[in-house]
């Protein structure tokens, strides 16, 4: 391990690989988003209502598989090291995209999505890798670096997928397969192991399951509280894919092009915040203040979304919501210091499970609130209610985080 404050080439190379891994994972997942509904529709001979139901079902099943797989991946990486788990996951994900590209029936496509939910669970192991190779005082900045990768994948994936899908609906699956397999091959020759053998621990099923991971979180008071705040933050994030398109069309009359540009702005804002601001702000104000400030900035931004009278006001709020990106890396940095080096995989697996739960329930929650607020005969017609709820959830998350990290006063 490198000594704190002495970043060296091996650590930089490893972080670069993790960055590329997350970008390609998110890029591959994003490329599929624009074409999967149309592919399902083709299998159903153009039955759009039935296709819409199955798209939702596919998404829920994918999230459920993430919920169960993340703790297993984390525990396996604590036992066998991060490198084999990350490489096998990338290789498996690439083969899975090949399966979906060749899927002759809807059932095979569904099997592909099941496998994808498992193999795409390597993000938690990647985060554990970052914790392994980064000194504690610099982890927030490194997690912000990884956050940039998420933002890039969020922006570029759907755009590339839509472009390739206009040529052939199966072409994005082939492109995603190539990206994952090339990254696995690159990592095989470049990626070093980050967890020394003496710091590994035995694999136990009682830890490698969602319930076991929650017990692990409860064993650490500060971590458990911050995990609760992170769950609320992940739940809040679901408001964007759930209502962004429908809300902007209903409220401001935006077409697909305007929505695409706005979503790109969301991704770019978040990437800039996590890539450029996390490190300097943490050095100046500390992780705790930056984390709480990020959650409160998200609150303000979502409230502006909720009450913005025009599309211009809504766009002006996008950079403010982008500051919410300060919260995730700093929260991760605080939590990784609270557990031992041999338990980083278990921590990230547990956090991944919580994110999976949020992914399952969040879209339905916010879509239902939005639909309820604009229904015929609504007693209070408030289209921005879903965003207002998102803002309130972040207030609660900020309160929990503030109380959990409040310095202890000696008795």
C-alpha positions in Angstrom: 0.0 0.0 0.0 1.2 3.5 -0.7 1.9 5.8 2.2 -0.7 8.6 2.7 0.2 11.7 0.7 2.4 9.9 -1.8 0.3 9.1 -4.9 2.4 6.8 -7.1 2.0 5.5 -10.6 0.6 2.1 -9.7 -2.2 3.6 -7.6 -3.0 6.2 -10.3 -3.0 3.4 -13.0 -5.3 1.3 -10.8 -7.7 4.2 -10.2 -7.7 4.9 -14.0 -8.7 1.4 -14.7 -11.5 1.5 -12.1 -12.6 4.8 -13.7 -12.6 3.2 -17.2 -14.4 0.1 -15.8 -17.2 2.1 -14.3 -17.5 4.3 -17.4 -17.8 1.2 -19.6 -20.2 -0.5 -17.3 -22.5 2.5 -17.1 -22.0 3.1 -20.9 -22.9 -0.5 -21.6 -26.0 -0.3 -19.4 -27.0 3.1 -20.8 -26.6 2.0 -24.4 -29.3 -0.7 -23.9 -31.8 1.7 -22.3 -33.2 3.3 -25.5 -33.5 0.1 -27.5 -34.6 -2.5 -24.9 -38.3 -1.3 -24.9 -38.4 -1.4 -28.7 -36.8 -4.9 -28.9 -39.4 -6.1 -26.4 -42.1 -4.5 -28.5 -40.9 -6.3 -31.6 -41.1 -9.6 -29.8 -44.7 -8.7 -28.9 -45.7 -7.7 -32.5 -46.1 -4.1 -31.6 -48.3 -4.5 -28.5 -47.2 -1.3 -26.8 -49.2 -1.6 -23.5 -47.9 -5.1 -22.9 -44.4 -4.0 -23.8 -44.6 -1.1 -21.3 -45.6 -3.6 -18.6 -42.7 -5.9 -19.4 -40.2 -3.0 -19.5 -41.2 -2.2 -16.0 -41.0 -5.8 -15.0 -37.6 -6.3 -16.5 -36.3 -3.2 -14.7 -37.6 -4.4 -11.4 -36.1 -7.9 -11.8 -32.8 -6.4 -12.7 -32.8 -4.3 -9.5 -33.8 -7.3 -7.4 -30.9 -9.3 -8.8 -28.6 -6.4 -7.9 -30.0 -6.4 -4.4 -29.1 -10.0 -3.8 -25.8 -10.0 -5.8 -24.1 -7.0 -4.4 -23.4 -8.5 -0.9 -22.2 -11.8 -2.5 -19.8 -9.9 -4.7 -18.5 -7.8 -1.8 -18.0 -10.9 0.4 -16.2 -12.8 -2.4 -13.9 -9.8 -3.0 -13.0 -9.8 0.7 -12.1 -13.5 0.5 -10.5 -13.8 -2.9 -9.4 -10.2 -3.7 -10.9 -7.5 -5.8 -9.2 -8.3 -9.1 -10.8 -11.7 -9.9 -14.3 -10.5 -9.0 -14.0 -7.4 -11.1 -12.5 -9.2 -14.1 -15.0 -12.1 -14.0 -17.8 -9.7 -13.7 -16.7 -7.7 -16.7 -16.1 -10.9 -18.7 -19.5 -12.3 -17.7 -21.3 -9.0 -18.5 -19.7 -9.0 -22.0 -20.9 -12.6 -22.7 -24.3 -11.7 -21.4 -24.7 -8.8 -23.8 -23.8 -11.3 -26.6 -26.6 -13.5 -25.3 -29.1 -10.7 -25.5 -27.8 -9.6 -28.9 -28.6 -13.1 -30.2 -31.7 -13.7 -28.1 -34.2 -15.5 -30.4 -37.2 -15.1 -28.0 -38.4 -12.9 -25.3 -37.7 -15.6 -22.7 -34.0 -15.6 -23.7 -33.9 -11.8 -23.5 -35.3 -12.0 -20.0 -32.7 -14.5 -19.0 -30.1 -12.1 -20.3 -31.5 -9.3 -18.1 -31.4 -11.7 -15.1 -27.7 -12.4 -15.7 -27.0 -8.8 -16.3 -28.4 -7.9 -12.9 -25.8 -10.3 -11.3 -22.8 -9.5 -13.4 -23.3 -5.7 -13.3 -23.0 -5.9 -9.5 -19.2 -5.3 -9.6 -19.6 -1.6 -9.0 -19.6 -2.3 -5.2 -16.3 -4.2 -5.6 -14.8 -1.4 -7.6 -15.7 1.0 -4.8 -14.0 -1.3 -2.3 -10.9 -1.3 -4.6 -10.8 2.5 -4.5 -10.9 2.3 -0.7 -8.0 -0.2 -0.7 -5.7 1.9 -2.8 -6.5 5.4 -1.5 -5.3 6.9 1.8 -8.3 7.7 4.1 -7.9 11.4 3.8 -8.2 11.3 0.0 -11.0 8.8 -0.4 -13.7 11.4 -0.8 -11.8 12.8 -3.8 -11.3 9.4 -5.3 -14.9 8.5 -4.8 -15.8 11.7 -6.6 -13.5 10.6 -9.4 -15.6 7.4 -9.7 -18.7 9.6 -9.6 -17.5 11.3 -12.7 -17.5 7.9 -14.4 -21.1 7.4 -13.5 -22.0 10.8 -14.9 -20.2 10.2 -18.2 -21.9 6.8 -18.6 -25.3 8.4 -17.8 -24.7 11.1 -20.5 -23.0 9.1 -23.2 -24.7 5.7 -22.9 -28.2 6.5 -24.0 -27.0 8.8 -26.7 -24.8 6.2 -28.3 -27.4 3.5 -27.8 -30.0 5.6 -29.5 -27.7 6.3 -32.4 -26.7 2.7 -32.9 -30.3 1.5 -32.3 -31.4 3.6 -35.2 -29.3 1.3 -37.4 -30.3 -2.0 -35.8 -32.0 -2.5 -32.4 -29.5 -5.3 -31.6 -26.4 -3.3 -32.4 -26.1 -1.5 -29.0 -26.0 -5.0 -27.4 -23.0 -5.9 -29.6 -21.3 -2.6 -28.8 -21.9 -3.1 -25.1 -20.5 -6.6 -25.3 -17.3 -5.3 -27.0 -16.8 -2.6 -24.4 -17.1 -5.0 -21.5 -14.9 -7.8 -23.0 -12.2 -5.3 -24.1 -12.2 -3.8 -20.6 -11.9 -7.3 -19.1 -8.9 -8.1 -21.4 -7.3 -4.8 -20.6 -7.7 -5.3 -16.9 -6.3 -8.8 -17.1 -2.9 -7.3 -18.1 -3.1 -4.0 -16.2 -5.1 -4.3 -13.0 -3.1 -5.3 -9.9 -4.7 -6.8 -6.8 -5.5 -4.3 -4.1 -6.2 -6.5 -1.1 -3.2 -8.3 0.4 -3.7 -11.9 1.4 -3.1 -11.2 5.0 -6.0 -8.8 5.1 -8.5 -11.2 3.5 -11.1 -13.1 5.5 -13.2 -16.2 5.1 -16.3 -16.2 3.0 -19.5 -16.8 5.1 -23.0 -16.9 3.7 -24.4 -15.2 6.8 -22.6 -12.1 5.7 -23.0 -12.6 2.0 -26.8 -11.9 1.9 -28.9 -8.7 2.2 -30.0 -9.5 5.8 -26.5 -10.2 6.8 -25.2 -7.1 5.3 -27.8 -5.0 7.2 -26.6 -6.6 10.4 -23.1 -5.6 9.5 -24.2 -2.0 9.1 -26.1 -2.0 12.4 -22.9 -3.1 14.1 -21.4 0.4 13.3 -23.6 3.2 14.7 -22.2 6.0 12.4 -22.1 3.8 9.4 -25.7 2.5 10.0 -27.0 6.1 10.2 -25.1 7.3 7.1 -26.3 4.2 5.3 -29.9 5.3 6.1 -29.1 8.8 4.7 -27.6 7.2 1.6 -30.7 5.1 1.1 -32.9 8.2 1.2 -30.5 9.8 -1.3 -30.6 6.8 -3.6 -34.4 6.8 -3.3 -34.5 10.4 -4.2 -32.4 9.8 -7.3 -35.2 7.6 -8.7 -37.3 10.8 -9.3 -35.2 11.7 -12.3 -35.9 8.6 -14.5 -39.4 8.3 -13.1 -40.9 11.7 -13.9 -38.4 13.9 -15.6 -39.6 13.2 -19.1 -43.3 13.3 -18.3 -43.1 16.3 -16.0 -41.1 18.5 -18.4 -43.5 17.6 -21.3 -46.6 18.2 -19.1 -45.4 21.4 -17.5 -43.3 23.1 -20.1 -44.1 21.3 -23.4 -40.6 20.1 -24.0 -40.0 17.6 -26.8 -37.5 14.7 -26.9 -34.6 17.0 -27.9 -35.1 19.4 -25.1 -35.4 16.6 -22.6 -32.2 15.0 -23.9 -30.3 18.2 -23.5 -31.6 18.8 -20.0 -30.7 15.2 -18.9 -27.2 15.7 -20.4 -27.0 18.9 -18.3 -27.9 16.9 -15.2 -25.2 14.4 -15.9 -22.5 16.9 -16.8 -23.3 19.1 -13.7 -22.9 16.1 -11.4 -19.7 15.0 -13.1 -18.1 18.4 -12.9 -19.1 18.7 -9.2 -17.7 15.3 -8.3 -14.6 15.6 -10.4 -13.6 19.2 -9.7 -15.1 20.3 -6.4 -15.1 17.4 -4.0 -11.3 17.4 -3.4 -10.8 21.2 -2.9 -14.0 21.6 -0.8 -13.1 18.7 1.5 -9.7 20.1 2.1 -11.1 23.4 3.0 -14.3 22.5 4.9 -14.0 18.8 5.8 -16.0 15.8 4.7 -18.8 16.3 7.2 -19.7 19.9 6.2 -19.4 19.1 2.5 -21.7 16.1 2.8 -24.4 18.0 4.6 -24.0 20.9 2.3 -24.5 18.6 -0.7 -27.7 17.2 0.7 -29.1 20.6 1.4 -28.1 21.9 -2.0 -30.1 19.0 -3.5 -33.1 20.0 -1.4 -33.0 23.5 -2.7 -32.6 22.3 -6.3 -35.5 19.9 -6.1 -37.8 22.5 -4.6 -36.9 24.8 -7.4 -37.8 22.0 -9.8 -41.1 21.6 -8.1 -42.1 25.2 -8.2 -40.3 26.5 -11.3 -42.9 28.5 -13.2 -41.0 28.2 -16.6 -38.6 25.9 -18.3 -35.9 28.5 -17.9 -36.2 28.5 -14.1 -36.1 24.7 -14.2 -32.9 24.7 -16.3 -31.4 27.3 -13.9 -31.9 24.8 -11.0 -29.9 22.0 -12.7 -26.5 23.2 -11.5 -27.9 23.5 -8.0 -29.1 19.9 -8.1 -25.7 19.0 -9.4 -24.1 20.2 -6.1 -26.0 17.2 -4.5 -23.2 15.2 -6.0 -21.0 16.4 -3.1 -22.8 14.2 -0.7 -22.1 10.7 -2.1 -18.3 10.7 -2.2 -17.9 12.4 1.2 -20.4 10.0 2.8 -18.5 7.0 1.3 -15.2 8.5 2.6 -16.5 8.7 6.1 -18.0 5.2 6.1 -14.9 3.5 4.7 -12.8 4.9 7.6 -15.3 3.4 10.1 -14.7 -0.3 9.1 -11.5 -2.4 8.7 -9.7 -2.9 5.4 -10.8 -6.5 5.3 -14.5 -5.5 5.3 -14.5 -2.9 2.6 -16.2 -5.3 0.2 -18.9 -6.2 2.7 -19.5 -2.5 3.3 -19.9 -1.7 -0.4 -22.0 -4.8 -0.9 -24.3 -3.7 1.8 -24.6 -0.2 0.4 -25.3 -1.7 -3.0 -28.1 -3.8 -1.6 -29.7 -0.6 -0.1 -29.3 1.1 -3.5 -31.0 -1.9 -5.1 -34.0 -1.6 -2.7 -34.3 2.1 -3.6 -34.1 1.3 -7.3 -37.0 -1.1 -6.9 -39.4 1.1 -5.0 -38.3 4.6 -6.0 -39.7 4.8 -9.6 -43.1 3.5 -8.6 -43.2 5.9 -5.6 -42.5 9.0 -7.6 -44.5 8.1 -10.6 -47.5 7.4 -8.4 -47.1 10.8 -6.6 -46.8 12.6 -10.0 -49.9 10.8 -11.4 -51.9 11.5 -8.3 -51.1 15.2 -8.3 -52.3 15.7 -11.9 -55.2 13.4 -12.0 -58.7 14.6 -13.0 -60.5 15.9 -9.9 -57.3 16.3 -7.8 -58.1 18.5 -4.8 -54.7 20.2 -5.1 -53.2 20.3 -8.7 -49.5 20.3 -8.0 -47.4 18.7 -10.9 -44.2 19.3 -8.9 -45.2 17.2 -6.0 -42.8 14.4 -6.8 -39.9 16.8 -6.8 -41.1 18.4 -3.6 -41.2 14.9 -2.0 -37.6 14.4 -3.2 -36.5 17.6 -1.6 -38.1 16.6 1.7 -36.4 13.2 1.6 -33.0 15.0 1.2 -33.8 17.2 4.2 -34.4 14.1 6.3 -31.2 12.6 5.0 -29.2 15.8 5.9 -30.6 15.7 9.4 -29.7 12.0 9.9 -26.2 12.6 8.5 -25.7 15.7 10.7 -26.7 13.8 13.8 -24.7 10.7 13.0 -21.4 12.6 12.4 -21.8 15.2 15.2 -18.6 15.3 17.2 -19.0 13.6 20.6 -18.8 15.9 23.6 -16.7 14.3 26.4 -18.8 13.6 29.5 
